[in-house]
Amino acid sequence: MEIKEKINQLREALHEHNYLYYISDNPKISDFEFDQMLKTLLELEDQYPEFFDSNSPTQRVGGGVTKHFKTLVHQYPMYSLSNTYSKEELLQWVGRIEKALGDEKFEFTCELKYDGASISLTYESGKFLRGVTRGDGSQGDDVSLNLRTIPTIPLELKGDYPDLFEIRGEIVLPFEGFKAMNEQRIKQGEEPFMNPRNTASGSLKLQDSRLLAKRPLECFLYGLAGEELGVSSQMVGLEKARSWGFKVPDTAILASTVEEVFRYLDYWDQNRFNLPYDIDGVVIKINRFDQQETLGYTAKSPRWAISYKFQAERALTELESVSYQVGRTGAITPVANLTPVLLSGTTVKRASLHNADQIEKLTLRIGDSVYVEKGGEIIPKIVGVDSENRPPQSEEIIFISHCPECQSELIKEEGGAQHYCTNQYACSPQIVGKIQHFISRKAMDIDGIGNETVVLLFQNHLISNIADLYHLRRNELLQLERMADKSAVKLLKGIDDSKNKPFAKVLFGLGIRYVGETIAKKLVKAFSSIDCIKEASWEELTEVDEIGDRIADSLLDFFNDQRNILLIERLRKQGLQFESKDENCITKTLLNDKNFVISGVFKTISREGLKEKIESMGGTVVGSVSAKTNFLVAGDGIGPSKKIKAEKLGIPIIDESTFLDMINP
């Protein structure tokens, strides 16, 4: 018992000194004393492994190896933010808020938008439980082992924290640490890293956590997620998170007026370069959580928050040539090949020109000096031409008339801007692109196969369409370069498991032009099988919500091609799901036009499972309670603000069993 107490005392002391050093910037002991305490704890833990604790300060040094990062679904989605670059658009956003909230007064919070890698951390009973990357917003990779090595992520909390909650943050690499890392790499004869943002993001996926422990990463926290937080607003949430032991920069402000928001934007637009880390804008949020719930979400973004982006850095370079890429739908994208230039920390050699109209609009010529900037700080684009200094030897750009891959003649649809190659069944980039789309996370999410593997399989003549995936054999795969037996088995298992994916994912995975993830779900709600969609008339298709002329035409074209029918039949024979659970062509309408809010934890079904059941029967799941809500489905730990609002509006609050009785009369 004495040993256990000594170990616990050392852990508590080291946690406190870690907080004082990294969070409070107020160390009470020397680095030597800290290291000696840590060494003593390490020795005791080695001698007494029965007292192991994954949240011990000794775990900060790393040592675990993760070969494959497990994908986890976010209990609370990590939405992306709507962006704006102008104050006029910001005023329009404020106008929409005023309209939605009516006479209610509201305030804004303004926070710096850190340029790093987004992360979601989960804590239970004050202890670090897991950390997951943002991924696609609905699911990400479990990088918990690596995150334990970052000193500004507390392993144990202080104060009056909730029992179970998530907190969102950004992993950043400060300039000073980035510079030191590169100096060390250059000394060792290695290539320096290009920029802090990409280095921070890449660090999270290092397989050996000891390597990450050596990198001076920091985690800035900015938002809480959960049901019983005991917090009423964003600003209070930031203050609470700081008191629990998280690193929350003190640059956030509470603004009562738009004028105060504008002053904040102007200040940081001028002073952002004095910060010790990268930012690319400011995030403005409605402060009160109950008002956030009222405003709710679109399919992609919260209506109660917006990102104001600062104008991107611009550079001048030369346009050397134009090449052309073929997308999976046959769309031809011209690409500018540039004299390499450093822009926002990365060397830019290429930039998208989008289409022929864009080239004409910019009056581009080969040899021109062009202005390049990063759209949204990510994708390089040409924004202007220095036409006054145009060299006499510059050449006119003549857009190609034939596909650069298969030499088929290109078409340009009337009223459209894009040129297309229509040779979709014999044009290599289109074939590969369709297969890569099919195996992607939002479509079939086939484990064990990535884009590079698709290219390898295609180049070795093992696949030429998505149905061929289901005929791959282990002995064929083992003949491929860099394909070990374990990888082959995993790939085949992933393909076999995909046969259980729901109809909506299969439909989206087919890659029908204009049929995105949302449209696929709407088609499945309106028609219960692929046969019903195939037999639907143009009029029947356009009656479905959000399906207009263009999508209906695309669907009819797809099903009028016998090659697509044969492809579907091959997939059907392999066991893929081409119908919903309903037996006829009319989806169950038990919950039609009903809006549900889900809150809390459920015993016999997951939140995601509950959502799927509601949507499969015609209902809609929304994020916040409003006058349009029909039912609040309440589990354990229901959010108090949702419950109060539902009671105030007279909305029925039903439990799990009542809901299941409702759909199984």
C-alpha positions as CSV (number, residue, x, y, z in Angstrom):
1,M,0.0,0.0,0.0
2,E,2.9,2.4,0.7
3,I,4.3,1.8,-2.8
4,K,1.0,2.5,-4.4
5,E,0.6,5.7,-2.3
6,K,4.1,6.9,-3.3
7,I,3.4,6.3,-7.0
8,N,0.1,8.2,-6.7
9,Q,1.7,11.1,-4.9
10,L,4.4,11.3,-7.5
11,R,1.8,11.2,-10.3
12,E,-0.2,14.0,-8.7
13,A,2.8,16.2,-8.1
14,L,4.1,15.7,-11.7
15,H,0.6,16.5,-13.1
16,E,0.5,19.7,-11.1
17,H,4.1,20.7,-12.1
18,N,3.2,20.0,-15.7
19,Y,0.2,22.3,-15.5
20,L,2.3,25.0,-13.8
21,Y,5.0,24.8,-16.5
22,Y,2.9,24.4,-19.7
23,I,-0.5,25.9,-18.9
24,S,0.2,28.6,-16.3
25,D,3.7,29.5,-17.4
26,N,4.6,29.6,-13.7
27,P,7.0,26.7,-12.9
28,K,7.7,26.1,-9.2
29,I,10.6,23.6,-9.6
30,S,13.6,23.3,-11.9
31,D,13.7,21.1,-15.0
32,F,16.3,18.9,-13.2
33,E,14.0,18.4,-10.2
34,F,11.1,17.5,-12.5
35,D,13.2,15.0,-14.4
36,Q,14.4,13.4,-11.2
37,M,10.8,12.9,-10.0
38,L,9.8,11.5,-13.4
39,K,12.8,9.1,-13.3
40,T,11.8,7.9,-9.8
41,L,8.2,7.3,-11.0
42,L,9.4,5.4,-14.1
43,E,11.6,3.1,-11.9
44,L,8.7,2.4,-9.5
45,E,6.3,1.7,-12.4
46,D,8.8,-0.7,-13.9
47,Q,9.1,-2.6,-10.6
48,Y,5.4,-2.6,-9.9
49,P,3.6,-3.0,-13.3
50,E,0.3,-3.9,-11.5
51,F,0.0,-0.2,-10.7
52,F,0.1,0.8,-14.4
53,D,-2.1,3.9,-15.4
54,S,-2.5,5.0,-19.0
55,N,-2.7,8.6,-17.7
56,S,0.5,8.5,-15.7
57,P,2.9,11.4,-16.5
58,T,5.4,8.8,-17.6
59,Q,3.2,8.1,-20.7
60,R,4.2,11.6,-22.0
61,V,7.5,10.2,-23.2
62,G,5.8,7.8,-25.7
63,G,6.9,4.4,-26.5
64,G,3.8,2.8,-28.0
65,V,3.6,1.9,-31.7
66,T,0.4,2.2,-33.7
67,K,0.5,0.5,-37.1
68,H,-3.1,1.1,-38.0
69,F,-5.2,3.9,-36.5
70,K,-8.8,2.8,-35.7
71,T,-11.6,4.9,-37.2
72,L,-14.1,6.1,-34.6
73,V,-17.5,7.9,-35.2
74,H,-17.8,11.2,-33.5
75,Q,-20.7,11.2,-31.0
76,Y,-21.1,14.9,-31.7
77,P,-20.2,15.8,-35.4
78,M,-17.3,18.1,-35.9
79,Y,-18.9,20.5,-38.4
80,S,-17.0,22.7,-40.8
81,L,-17.5,26.4,-40.6
82,S,-19.0,28.7,-43.3
83,N,-16.3,31.1,-44.5
84,T,-16.3,34.7,-45.5
85,Y,-13.7,37.2,-46.6
86,S,-15.8,40.3,-46.4
87,K,-17.5,42.4,-43.8
88,E,-20.5,42.8,-46.1
89,E,-21.1,39.0,-46.0
90,L,-20.5,39.1,-42.2
91,L,-23.3,41.7,-41.9
92,Q,-25.6,39.5,-44.0
93,W,-24.9,36.6,-41.5
94,V,-25.8,38.9,-38.6
95,G,-29.0,39.8,-40.4
96,R,-30.0,36.1,-40.6
97,I,-29.2,35.7,-36.9
98,E,-31.5,38.7,-36.0
99,K,-34.3,37.3,-38.2
100,A,-34.1,33.9,-36.6
101,L,-33.8,35.1,-33.0
102,G,-36.5,37.8,-33.3
103,D,-36.5,40.2,-30.4
104,E,-33.9,38.3,-28.4
105,K,-30.6,40.1,-27.6
106,F,-27.5,38.3,-28.4
107,E,-23.7,38.7,-28.1
108,F,-20.8,37.4,-30.1
109,T,-17.6,35.6,-29.1
110,C,-14.5,36.3,-31.3
111,E,-11.7,33.8,-31.2
112,L,-8.5,33.4,-33.3
113,K,-8.7,30.6,-35.9
114,Y,-5.6,28.5,-35.3
115,D,-4.0,27.0,-38.3
116,G,-3.3,23.4,-37.3
117,A,-4.9,20.0,-37.0
118,S,-8.4,19.7,-35.5
119,I,-8.9,17.2,-32.7
120,S,-11.7,16.0,-30.4
121,L,-10.7,14.9,-26.8
122,T,-13.0,12.9,-24.5
123,Y,-12.7,12.9,-20.7
124,E,-14.5,10.7,-18.3
125,S,-14.4,11.3,-14.5
126,G,-11.7,13.9,-15.1
127,K,-9.3,11.5,-16.9
128,F,-8.3,11.6,-20.6
129,L,-10.1,8.8,-22.3
130,R,-9.4,9.2,-26.1
131,G,-8.5,11.7,-28.8
132,V,-9.8,11.5,-32.4
133,T,-8.8,13.5,-35.5
134,R,-11.5,15.5,-37.2
135,G,-11.5,13.3,-40.3
136,D,-14.5,14.0,-42.4
137,G,-16.4,15.6,-39.5
138,S,-18.5,12.5,-38.8
139,Q,-15.6,10.1,-38.1
140,G,-11.9,10.3,-37.5
141,D,-8.8,8.3,-36.5
142,D,-8.1,7.4,-32.9
143,V,-4.7,9.0,-32.1
144,S,-4.9,8.7,-28.3
145,L,-1.5,7.2,-27.8
146,N,0.2,10.0,-29.7
147,L,-1.9,12.7,-28.0
148,R,-0.8,11.6,-24.5
149,T,2.7,12.8,-25.3
150,I,1.6,16.4,-25.8
151,P,2.2,18.3,-22.5
152,T,-0.6,20.8,-23.1
153,I,-3.2,18.0,-23.2
154,P,-4.0,17.3,-19.5
155,L,-4.2,13.7,-18.6
156,E,-6.1,14.5,-15.4
157,L,-8.3,17.5,-14.8
158,K,-8.8,20.0,-12.0
159,G,-11.9,21.5,-10.5
160,D,-15.6,21.0,-11.2
161,Y,-15.5,19.3,-14.6
162,P,-18.5,17.4,-16.1
163,D,-18.4,13.6,-15.6
164,L,-18.3,12.9,-19.4
165,F,-17.7,15.4,-22.1
166,E,-15.7,16.2,-25.3
167,I,-13.6,19.2,-25.9
168,R,-12.4,20.4,-29.4
169,G,-9.1,21.9,-30.1
170,E,-6.3,22.5,-32.6
171,I,-2.9,20.9,-32.5
172,V,-0.4,23.6,-33.5
173,L,3.3,23.9,-34.0
174,P,4.7,27.3,-32.8
175,F,7.2,29.0,-35.1
176,E,10.1,28.7,-32.6
177,G,9.7,25.0,-32.2
178,F,9.2,24.5,-36.0
179,K,12.5,26.4,-36.6
180,A,14.4,24.3,-34.1
181,M,13.1,21.1,-35.6
182,N,14.2,22.2,-39.1
183,E,17.6,23.3,-37.9
184,Q,18.1,19.8,-36.4
185,R,16.9,18.1,-39.6
186,I,19.3,20.1,-41.7
187,K,22.2,19.2,-39.4
188,Q,21.3,15.6,-39.8
189,G,21.3,15.9,-43.6
190,E,17.5,15.6,-43.8
191,E,15.0,17.7,-45.8
192,P,13.4,20.5,-43.7
193,F,9.7,20.5,-43.2
194,M,7.8,22.9,-45.4
195,N,5.3,24.5,-42.9
196,P,4.1,24.2,-39.3
197,R,0.5,23.3,-40.2
198,N,1.3,20.2,-42.3
199,T,4.0,19.2,-39.8
200,A,1.5,19.3,-36.9
201,S,-1.1,17.4,-38.9
202,G,1.4,14.7,-40.1
203,S,2.8,14.3,-36.6
204,L,-0.5,13.0,-35.2
205,K,-0.3,10.0,-37.6
206,L,3.3,9.0,-36.7
207,Q,3.4,5.3,-35.8
208,D,5.9,5.6,-33.0
209,S,4.7,7.9,-30.3
210,R,8.3,8.5,-29.1
211,L,8.9,10.5,-32.2
212,L,5.9,12.7,-31.6
213,A,7.0,13.2,-28.0
214,K,10.1,15.0,-29.3
215,R,8.1,17.5,-31.3
216,P,7.1,20.8,-29.6
217,L,3.4,20.6,-30.4
218,E,0.8,22.4,-28.4
219,C,-3.0,22.0,-28.1
220,F,-5.3,25.0,-27.9
221,L,-8.8,24.2,-26.8
222,Y,-11.8,26.2,-28.1
223,G,-15.2,24.3,-27.7
224,L,-17.1,21.9,-25.5
225,A,-19.5,19.2,-26.6
226,G,-21.8,17.1,-24.4
227,E,-25.1,16.9,-22.7
228,E,-24.5,17.8,-19.0
229,L,-21.9,20.5,-19.3
230,G,-23.2,22.8,-16.6
231,V,-22.1,25.7,-18.9
232,S,-24.5,28.2,-20.5
233,S,-22.3,30.0,-23.1
234,Q,-19.2,29.8,-25.2
235,M,-17.3,32.4,-23.1
236,V,-18.1,30.7,-19.8
237,G,-17.1,27.4,-21.5
238,L,-13.7,28.8,-22.4
239,E,-13.2,30.1,-18.8
240,K,-14.3,26.8,-17.4
241,A,-12.0,24.8,-19.7
242,R,-9.1,27.0,-18.6
243,S,-9.9,26.3,-14.9
244,W,-10.0,22.5,-15.6
245,G,-6.4,22.6,-16.8
246,F,-6.7,23.1,-20.6
247,K,-4.6,25.6,-22.5
248,V,-7.1,28.2,-23.7
249,P,-5.5,31.3,-25.2
250,D,-6.7,34.6,-23.6
251,T,-7.2,36.3,-27.0
252,A,-11.0,35.6,-27.1
253,I,-13.4,38.5,-26.4
254,L,-17.1,38.9,-25.8
255,A,-18.6,41.5,-28.2
256,S,-22.0,43.1,-27.8
257,T,-22.0,44.8,-31.2
258,V,-20.9,44.2,-34.8
259,E,-18.7,47.3,-34.5
260,E,-16.7,45.6,-31.7
261,V,-16.4,42.5,-33.9
262,F,-15.0,44.6,-36.7
263,R,-12.5,46.2,-34.4
264,Y,-11.3,42.8,-33.3
265,L,-10.9,41.7,-37.0
266,D,-9.0,44.8,-37.9
267,Y,-6.7,44.5,-34.9
268,W,-5.7,40.9,-35.6
269,D,-5.5,41.4,-39.4
270,Q,-2.7,43.9,-38.5
271,N,-1.1,42.0,-35.6
272,R,-1.4,38.3,-36.6
273,F,2.2,38.2,-37.7
274,N,3.3,39.1,-34.2
275,L,1.8,35.8,-32.8
276,P,4.1,32.8,-32.1
277,Y,1.9,30.5,-34.2
278,D,-0.1,30.6,-37.4
279,I,-3.7,31.8,-37.6
280,D,-5.7,32.3,-40.8
281,G,-8.7,34.2,-39.5
282,V,-11.2,34.7,-36.7
283,V,-14.2,32.6,-35.7
284,I,-17.3,34.5,-34.7
285,K,-19.9,32.6,-32.7
286,I,-23.2,33.5,-31.0
287,N,-22.3,33.3,-27.3
288,R,-25.3,31.7,-25.6
289,F,-25.7,27.9,-26.0
290,D,-29.5,28.1,-25.9
291,Q,-29.5,30.5,-28.8
292,Q,-27.1,28.3,-30.7
293,E,-29.6,25.4,-30.3
294,T,-32.4,27.6,-31.7
295,L,-30.3,28.6,-34.7
296,G,-29.3,24.9,-35.4
297,Y,-27.2,23.6,-38.3
298,T,-27.2,23.2,-42.0
299,A,-26.1,19.9,-43.5
300,K,-22.4,21.0,-43.2
301,S,-22.1,24.0,-40.8
302,P,-23.6,25.5,-37.7
303,R,-25.7,28.6,-38.4
304,W,-24.5,30.2,-35.2
305,A,-20.9,30.5,-36.2
306,I,-18.9,31.8,-39.1
307,S,-15.2,32.0,-40.0
308,Y,-13.8,35.3,-41.2
309,K,-10.7,34.6,-43.3
310,F,-7.9,37.1,-43.7
311,Q,-6.8,37.9,-47.2
312,A,-4.4,35.2,-48.4
313,E,-0.7,35.8,-49.0
314,R,0.0,36.5,-52.7
315,A,3.1,35.8,-54.8
316,L,4.3,36.6,-58.3
317,T,5.7,33.9,-60.5
318,E,5.8,32.8,-64.2
319,L,3.3,30.6,-66.0
320,E,5.5,28.0,-67.8
321,S,2.9,25.7,-69.3
322,V,-0.6,24.3,-69.0
323,S,-1.4,20.6,-68.6
324,Y,-4.8,18.9,-68.3
325,Q,-6.2,16.5,-65.8
326,V,-9.1,14.1,-66.3
327,G,-11.5,13.6,-63.4
328,R,-13.6,10.5,-62.6
329,T,-16.7,12.1,-64.3
330,G,-14.6,12.9,-67.4
331,A,-14.3,16.6,-66.5
332,I,-11.2,18.2,-67.9
333,T,-9.4,20.6,-65.5
334,P,-6.5,22.8,-66.9
335,V,-3.6,23.1,-64.5
336,A,-1.0,25.9,-64.6
337,N,2.6,24.8,-64.3
338,L,4.5,27.5,-62.5
339,T,8.0,28.5,-61.8
340,P,8.3,27.3,-58.1
341,V,7.5,30.0,-55.6
342,L,7.3,30.0,-51.8
343,L,3.7,30.9,-50.7
344,S,2.4,30.6,-47.1
345,G,5.1,28.3,-46.1
346,T,4.9,25.9,-49.0
347,T,6.5,25.7,-52.5
348,V,3.8,26.2,-55.1
349,K,4.5,24.6,-58.5
350,R,1.0,24.1,-59.8
351,A,-2.4,25.9,-59.6
352,S,-5.9,25.0,-60.9
353,L,-7.2,27.0,-63.7
354,H,-10.7,25.4,-63.4
355,N,-11.9,25.6,-67.0
356,A,-11.5,27.3,-70.4
357,D,-13.7,30.3,-69.4
358,Q,-11.4,31.1,-66.5
359,I,-8.3,31.1,-68.8
360,E,-10.2,33.5,-71.1
361,K,-11.3,35.7,-68.2
362,L,-7.8,36.1,-66.9
363,T,-6.5,36.6,-70.5
364,L,-3.7,34.2,-69.7
365,R,-0.7,33.5,-72.0
366,I,2.2,31.1,-71.6
367,G,5.2,33.1,-70.2
368,D,3.0,35.6,-68.3
369,S,3.9,36.8,-64.8
370,V,1.0,35.7,-62.7
371,Y,-0.2,36.5,-59.2
372,V,-0.9,33.3,-57.1
373,E,-2.6,32.9,-53.8
374,K,-4.0,30.1,-51.8
375,G,-7.8,30.0,-51.9
376,G,-9.0,29.4,-48.4
377,E,-5.3,29.2,-47.5
378,I,-5.2,25.6,-49.0
379,I,-5.6,25.4,-52.8
380,P,-3.3,27.6,-55.0
381,K,-5.0,29.6,-57.6
382,I,-4.1,32.3,-60.2
383,V,-5.9,35.5,-59.3
384,G,-4.3,38.0,-61.7
385,V,-1.8,38.7,-64.5
386,D,0.9,41.3,-64.8
387,S,-0.2,42.1,-68.4
388,E,1.8,45.4,-68.5
389,N,5.0,43.4,-68.3
390,R,4.0,40.7,-70.7
391,P,7.0,39.3,-72.6
392,P,6.8,39.6,-76.4
393,Q,7.4,35.8,-76.8
394,S,4.3,34.9,-74.7
395,E,2.0,32.3,-76.3
396,E,-1.7,32.1,-76.6
397,I,-3.3,29.2,-74.7
398,I,-5.5,27.1,-76.9
399,F,-7.7,24.7,-74.9
400,I,-7.3,21.1,-76.0
401,S,-10.0,19.5,-78.2
402,H,-9.2,15.9,-77.4
403,C,-8.7,14.0,-74.1
404,P,-5.0,14.0,-73.1
405,E,-5.4,10.4,-71.9
406,C,-7.5,8.5,-74.5
407,Q,-7.6,11.1,-77.3
408,S,-11.4,11.1,-77.5
409,E,-13.0,14.3,-78.7
410,L,-14.1,16.5,-75.9
411,I,-17.6,18.0,-75.6
412,K,-18.8,21.1,-73.8
413,E,-22.4,21.0,-72.6
414,E,-24.6,24.0,-73.6
415,G,-24.5,26.6,-70.9
416,G,-21.7,24.8,-69.0
417,A,-18.2,25.8,-68.4
418,Q,-16.5,22.4,-68.3
419,H,-15.2,20.3,-71.1
420,Y,-15.8,16.5,-70.8
421,C,-14.3,13.3,-72.2
422,T,-17.3,11.0,-72.8
423,N,-15.2,7.8,-73.2
424,Q,-15.8,6.8,-69.5
425,Y,-15.4,3.1,-70.0
426,A,-12.0,3.2,-71.7
427,C,-10.3,6.3,-70.3
428,S,-7.9,5.3,-67.6
429,P,-8.2,8.2,-65.2
430,Q,-12.0,8.0,-65.3
431,I,-11.9,4.2,-64.6
432,V,-9.4,4.6,-61.7
433,G,-11.3,7.6,-60.4
434,K,-14.6,5.8,-60.3
435,I,-13.1,2.9,-58.4
436,Q,-11.3,5.3,-55.9
437,H,-14.7,7.0,-55.4
438,F,-16.4,3.7,-54.7
439,I,-13.9,2.6,-52.0
440,S,-13.8,6.0,-50.4
441,R,-14.8,6.7,-46.8
442,K,-18.1,8.4,-47.6
443,A,-19.1,5.7,-50.1
444,M,-18.3,2.1,-49.3
445,D,-15.4,2.8,-46.9
446,I,-13.5,-0.4,-47.8
447,D,-10.8,-1.1,-45.2
448,G,-7.4,-2.2,-46.4
449,I,-7.5,-0.5,-49.8
450,G,-6.5,3.1,-50.7
451,N,-6.1,5.2,-53.8
452,E,-2.6,4.0,-54.5
453,T,-3.6,0.3,-54.2
454,V,-6.4,1.0,-56.7
455,V,-3.8,2.3,-59.2
456,L,-1.6,-0.7,-58.5
457,L,-4.5,-3.2,-59.1
458,F,-5.5,-1.4,-62.3
459,Q,-2.0,-1.2,-63.7
460,N,-1.6,-4.9,-63.2
461,H,-4.9,-5.6,-65.0
462,L,-6.6,-7.1,-61.9
463,I,-9.5,-4.6,-62.0
464,S,-11.1,-2.5,-64.7
465,N,-14.3,-1.5,-62.8
466,I,-15.8,-1.6,-59.3
467,A,-17.4,-5.1,-59.8
468,D,-13.9,-6.6,-60.4
469,L,-13.0,-5.8,-56.8
470,Y,-15.3,-8.6,-55.7
471,H,-13.5,-11.2,-57.9
472,L,-10.0,-10.5,-56.5
473,R,-8.1,-13.6,-55.2
474,R,-5.4,-13.8,-52.6
475,N,-2.9,-15.5,-54.8
476,E,-3.2,-12.7,-57.4
477,L,-2.7,-10.0,-54.8
478,L,0.5,-11.7,-53.4
479,Q,2.1,-11.3,-56.9
480,L,1.9,-7.6,-56.5
481,E,4.9,-5.5,-55.4
482,R,4.7,-4.5,-51.7
483,M,1.6,-6.7,-51.1
484,A,2.3,-8.9,-48.0
485,D,0.0,-11.7,-47.0
486,K,-1.4,-9.8,-44.1
487,S,-2.3,-6.8,-46.3
488,A,-3.9,-9.1,-48.9
489,V,-6.1,-10.8,-46.2
490,K,-7.1,-7.4,-44.8
491,L,-8.0,-6.1,-48.3
492,L,-10.2,-9.1,-49.1
493,K,-11.9,-8.9,-45.7
494,G,-12.6,-5.2,-46.3
495,I,-14.1,-5.9,-49.7
496,D,-16.3,-8.8,-48.2
497,D,-17.4,-6.6,-45.3
498,S,-18.6,-3.9,-47.8
499,K,-21.4,-6.2,-48.9
500,N,-23.2,-5.2,-45.7
501,K,-23.1,-1.4,-46.5
502,P,-26.6,0.1,-46.8
503,F,-28.2,0.8,-50.1
504,A,-27.6,4.6,-49.9
505,K,-23.9,4.1,-49.7
506,V,-23.9,1.7,-52.6
507,L,-25.9,4.1,-54.7
508,F,-23.5,7.0,-53.9
509,G,-20.6,4.7,-54.6
510,L,-21.8,4.1,-58.1
511,G,-20.5,7.5,-59.0
512,I,-23.5,8.7,-61.0
513,R,-22.9,12.3,-62.1
514,Y,-24.6,14.8,-59.7
515,V,-25.7,12.1,-57.3
516,G,-23.9,13.1,-54.2
517,E,-24.2,11.6,-50.7
518,T,-27.3,13.7,-49.8
519,I,-29.1,13.0,-53.1
520,A,-28.4,9.3,-52.8
521,K,-30.2,9.3,-49.3
522,K,-33.1,11.2,-50.7
523,L,-33.5,8.7,-53.6
524,V,-33.4,5.8,-51.2
525,K,-36.1,7.5,-49.1
526,A,-38.3,8.0,-52.1
527,F,-37.6,4.6,-53.8
528,S,-36.7,1.5,-51.9
529,S,-34.6,-0.3,-54.5
530,I,-32.3,0.2,-57.5
531,D,-35.0,-1.3,-59.7
532,C,-37.5,1.3,-58.6
533,I,-35.1,4.1,-59.4
534,K,-34.3,2.5,-62.8
535,E,-38.0,2.3,-63.7
536,A,-38.9,5.8,-62.4
537,S,-39.9,8.4,-65.0
538,W,-38.4,11.8,-65.4
539,E,-41.5,13.3,-63.7
540,E,-41.3,10.9,-60.8
541,L,-37.7,11.6,-60.2
542,T,-38.1,15.4,-60.2
543,E,-40.9,15.1,-57.6
544,V,-38.3,14.0,-55.1
545,D,-37.0,16.8,-52.9
546,E,-33.8,18.6,-54.3
547,I,-33.8,16.5,-57.6
548,G,-34.0,18.9,-60.5
549,D,-33.8,18.5,-64.3
550,R,-30.0,18.0,-64.4
551,I,-30.0,15.2,-61.8
552,A,-33.0,13.5,-63.3
553,D,-31.4,13.6,-66.8
554,S,-28.2,12.1,-65.4
555,L,-30.1,9.2,-63.7
556,L,-32.0,8.4,-66.9
557,D,-28.7,8.5,-68.9
558,F,-27.1,6.2,-66.4
559,F,-29.8,3.6,-66.5
560,N,-30.2,3.7,-70.2
561,D,-26.7,2.5,-70.7
562,Q,-26.7,-1.3,-70.8
563,R,-23.1,-1.4,-69.4
564,N,-24.3,0.1,-66.2
565,I,-27.1,-2.4,-65.9
566,L,-24.7,-5.3,-66.3
567,L,-22.4,-3.7,-63.7
568,I,-25.2,-3.5,-61.2
569,E,-26.2,-7.1,-61.9
570,R,-22.6,-8.3,-61.2
571,L,-22.6,-6.4,-57.9
572,R,-26.0,-7.7,-57.0
573,K,-24.8,-11.3,-57.5
574,Q,-21.9,-10.6,-55.2
575,G,-24.4,-9.7,-52.4
576,L,-24.3,-5.9,-52.4
577,Q,-27.4,-4.1,-51.0
578,F,-29.5,-2.7,-53.8
579,E,-32.7,-2.2,-51.8
580,S,-33.7,-0.8,-48.4
581,K,-35.3,-3.0,-45.8
582,D,-38.8,-2.3,-47.2
583,E,-40.2,-4.9,-49.5
584,N,-41.9,-2.6,-52.0
585,C,-41.1,0.5,-53.9
586,I,-42.9,2.8,-51.5
587,T,-40.7,3.6,-48.5
588,K,-42.4,3.4,-45.1
589,T,-44.0,6.7,-44.4
590,L,-44.8,6.2,-40.7
591,L,-42.6,9.2,-39.7
592,N,-43.1,11.3,-42.8
593,D,-42.7,15.0,-42.2
594,K,-41.8,14.4,-38.6
595,N,-38.8,16.3,-37.1
596,F,-37.0,14.6,-34.2
597,V,-34.3,15.8,-31.8
598,I,-32.2,13.1,-30.1
599,S,-30.5,13.8,-26.8
600,G,-28.7,11.6,-24.2
601,V,-27.4,8.0,-24.1
602,F,-29.6,5.0,-25.0
603,K,-29.5,1.5,-23.7
604,T,-30.6,-0.8,-26.6
605,I,-29.7,1.4,-29.6
606,S,-26.9,3.8,-30.5
607,R,-27.7,7.5,-31.4
608,E,-26.5,6.7,-35.0
609,G,-28.8,3.7,-35.1
610,L,-31.7,5.7,-33.8
611,K,-31.0,8.4,-36.5
612,E,-31.0,5.7,-39.2
613,K,-34.3,4.3,-38.1
614,I,-36.0,7.7,-38.1
615,E,-34.6,8.6,-41.5
616,S,-35.5,5.2,-43.0
617,M,-39.1,5.8,-42.1
618,G,-39.3,9.2,-43.6
619,G,-38.5,11.3,-40.5
620,T,-35.8,14.0,-40.1
621,V,-33.3,14.3,-37.3
622,V,-32.4,17.9,-36.4
623,G,-29.8,19.2,-34.0
624,S,-31.9,21.6,-31.9
625,V,-35.4,22.0,-30.5
626,S,-37.6,24.5,-32.2
627,A,-41.3,25.1,-32.9
628,K,-41.0,22.8,-35.9
629,T,-39.8,19.8,-33.7
630,N,-42.4,17.0,-33.3
631,F,-40.6,14.8,-30.8
632,L,-37.6,15.0,-28.4
633,V,-36.3,11.4,-27.9
634,A,-34.6,11.5,-24.5
635,G,-32.0,9.1,-23.2
636,D,-29.9,9.1,-20.0
637,G,-28.2,12.4,-19.4
638,I,-30.5,14.5,-21.7
639,G,-29.3,18.0,-22.3
640,P,-31.2,20.2,-19.8
641,S,-31.6,23.1,-22.2
642,K,-33.2,20.9,-24.8
643,K,-35.6,19.5,-22.2
644,I,-36.6,22.9,-20.9
645,K,-37.2,24.3,-24.4
646,A,-39.3,21.2,-25.4
647,E,-41.4,21.6,-22.3
648,K,-41.8,25.3,-22.9
649,L,-43.0,24.7,-26.5
650,G,-45.2,21.7,-25.5
651,I,-43.2,19.3,-27.6
652,P,-43.7,15.6,-26.6
653,I,-40.6,14.2,-24.8
654,I,-40.5,10.4,-25.3
655,D,-38.0,7.8,-24.1
656,E,-36.3,5.0,-26.0
657,S,-39.0,2.3,-25.4
658,T,-41.8,4.7,-26.4
659,F,-40.1,5.5,-29.7
660,L,-39.6,1.8,-30.5
661,D,-43.2,1.1,-29.7
662,M,-44.2,4.0,-32.0
663,I,-42.4,2.5,-35.0
664,N,-43.4,-1.1,-34.2
665,P,-47.1,-0.8,-33.5
